[in-house]
């Protein structure tokens, strides 16, 4: 991303992110989308589960198909993994 994403309600900025499906989770959990997020501020005070709930709720409001998958227990709600600065860029650089 060329510029960071800002969220006014929570006051954090996202500098990089990547979303990947987790289709075979352990412990017989439902499949879910895993969000790998690099936050601009290292010390954000908002718990990741609160941010995940907000993003998931926003996605369900915008995408009725996604909402149906969640409500019918085909998919679990998304999960966020906080990543270190430049983690994604380093992965892409290694794959060249």
Secondary structure, 3 states (H helix, E strand, C coil): CCCCEEECCCCEEEEEEEEEEECCCCCCCCEEEEEEEEECCCCCCCCHHHHHHHHHHHHHHHCHHHHHHHHCCCECCCEEEECCCCHHHHHHHHCC
